[in-house]
Amino acid sequence: MGRPRGVEDTAILRATAQVMGRVGPPGLTLAAVAREVGLVPATLVQRFGSKHGLLLALADQAEKDMTEMAERVRRSHESALGALTALTVESVAAMATPESFANHLAFLCMDLGDPQLYERALAIHRTQKRMIEDLLTEAISGGELRAGGDAVALARTVQAVVAGAGLTWALEREGRLEQRIRQELDAVLSPHIPS
């Protein structure tokens, strides 16, 4: 019988995301993550193989977390649009400061150049898009949005607006990211709300 693991992989992956936001690509090491969770780097090598393996595991977990988050926010909101707002706000919660936003953006840029990480980043993007489409479709069928709306096209716009809102917020540094996301989402959806 093996020794107890002590710290679960999901806790290590959450800590990895926090460290990423604080230190960016140059500062993300197995030693930094190990310190965050009270382990030794060798334990992370044993579990994930390498820093690259840790990043792959984090990306896989992020896709699962996106699905779970969407299901959780839908259950906790009466309206589909309320759930959509909660989903978009919560999906950027780890990027609460312009610095953490910049650090996570730097990791995304790395993902785009690495075939394995890119594949996972694209899967996360598609999962998020599907969740947004589902909520918009529900909002249309429930009368929260005008009948006959194109949920697929609107989902693409919502994703683009959320990404752009984050970038402009990080540049302008006015208010909180959550406020900016809510403001821009309202601006995009208001023309589709029945009067």
Order of alpha helices (4+ residues) and beta strands (2+ residues): alpha-alpha-alpha-alpha-alpha-alpha-alpha-alpha-alpha
